[in-house]
Amino acid sequence: MQGEAREFNEIAKNIFYPIYPVIAQQILENGISEGICLDVGSGPGHLGLAIARQTQMQVCLFDVSPEALMIAAQNIQDEALEGRVYTKQGNVEDIPYPDESFNLVTSRGSLFFWEDKVTGINEIFRVLKPGGMAYIGGGFGNQKLRKTVDEKMLAIDDQWLIKAATRMNSEENYSELMLRTKVDEFKIKDDEAGLWISFQKNQTRRKQNEPLSSNN
């Protein structure tokens, strides 16, 4: 497992690295750039670190793999971001944080591997603060970056495009998935380099079983 985590980190640093600051900028342009960010399925942490570099947010790199998080911790140290970025091991189906803990939840390239996607998304929705937003998907930033990644990956893995295609979801598949969750409203965006699901927790949403006020 540790060897696989290190191999993935090398690929992320040498091939995928340019996509992370672009994706981070696209996410941040949607309005949430302060508070605390949870990066689910962070792996070695490159998206979360890109968000930390572009903001003053606290960022939690959250992954099921202890080996990946060991590498993420070294990446945090290498970028001198120990004061704002930290790691946490766990499963998206049981996020070990209280309700309404995070302003922003991100996840790139992780959804495909979740055993129970509905429970994972419900957990993300649970830990969002009122007004908080989530961005989940597998985009590459833009078409040019995706083409570059594809070319470099094909040079080391001639099955890359087949593997990538098996992980891609259609807008219809994402919509069907989201309709089975507790999320009231969501958007599915095709950035021409991959699909993203985004949703926001309504600031006026009542907690389950919370009584209506006498003014309602």
Beta strands, then each sheet from edge to edge (+ up, - down):
strand 1: 36-40
strand 2: 58-63
strand 3: 85-89
strand 4: 102-108
strand 5: 128-137
strand 6: 187-190
strand 7: 195-200
sheet 1: 3+ 2+ 1+ 4+ 5+ 7- 6+
end
